[in-house]
Amino acid sequence: MTFKEVFIESKKAHLDTGLPTNIVVTVEELEKLANEFDLDFIHINAYDPSYMSGDELVIEKNGKTKIFKLPKKKIVDAEFVISKIISMDKQDKAYVNLKQKLDKILKKINNNINIYPTSYGIGVSDIYASHQEFKNILDILDANGIQYKLKYSKALWVKQIHISKSKENLKKIETLKA
């Protein structure tokens, strides 16, 4: 059996009160799902909204990471987590190929870049990129007319590029030369 990383993490305000009351899935259930679906890791991060962007479910399978924002009121149980795992498995192959193409191009700038498919499109984050390396990534996107939003974690440690999954953007990514 390979190592599976499974945990539920609670930060800041949740430390005193525990997890938000709508998160009812247990670590044991996550471990079972990690084994059943052959996941590399699965995390539930419960954050104080003033610290990060809120609660999230992070799943990695076959080197592909997906981050799901957790609902504030809907119950987050094993069934909810399974639906997210299945949605990852059903992801369009062409979309994954575009992520891989971007991966080849941007990793020439910095090999530590994390590029991942998301519900909003393609995410790029790099905690280790120099200012110039990050600017070079933005220059490539701008030069090719690829629409994106620049985001930072509230702690300003992680720079993120949210690349839109609009049809026009996906066509532009497809035409990029690696």
Long-range contacts (C-beta under 8 A, 24 or more apart in sequence): 1-35, 4-31, 4-34, 4-35, 4-39, 4-40, 4-41, 4-42, 5-40, 5-41, 5-42, 5-43, 6-30, 6-31, 6-34, 6-41, 6-42, 6-43, 7-43, 7-44, 8-43, 8-44, 8-46, 9-43, 9-44, 9-45, 9-46, 10-46, 11-45, 11-46, 11-47, 11-48, 11-51, 11-52, 12-47, 12-48, 12-50, 12-51, 13-48, 13-50, 14-46, 14-47, 14-48, 19-44, 19-46, 20-46, 20-55, 20-72, 22-70, 22-71, 22-72, 22-73, 22-74, 22-75, 22-76, 23-55, 23-70, 23-76, 24-75, 24-76, 24-77, 25-76, 25-77, 25-78, 25-80, 25-81, 29-77, 29-78, 29-81, 30-81, 33-78, 33-81, 33-82, 33-85, 37-61, 37-85, 39-85, 42-81, 44-70, 44-76, 50-154, 51-154, 51-155, 52-153, 52-154, 52-155, 53-153, 53-154, 57-81, 57-84, 59-84, 59-85, 59-88, 61-85, 61-88, 61-89, 64-88, 64-96, 64-116, 64-117, 65-114, 65-116, 66-116, 66-117, 66-118, 67-116, 67-118, 67-123, 68-119, 91-117, 95-165, 95-170, 98-122, 98-170, 98-173, 98-174, 101-173, 101-174, 101-176, 101-178, 102-163, 102-173, 102-176, 104-178, 105-140, 105-176, 105-177, 105-178, 106-137, 106-140, 109-133, 109-136, 109-137, 109-140, 110-137, 113-137, 118-162, 120-162, 120-164, 120-165, 121-162, 121-163, 121-164, 121-165, 121-166, 121-169, 122-163, 122-165, 122-173, 123-160, 123-161, 123-162, 123-163, 124-160, 124-161, 124-163, 125-158, 125-159, 125-160, 125-161, 126-158, 126-159, 127-157, 127-158, 127-159, 129-159, 134-159, 137-161, 144-172, 144-173, 144-175, 144-176, 145-172, 146-172, 146-173
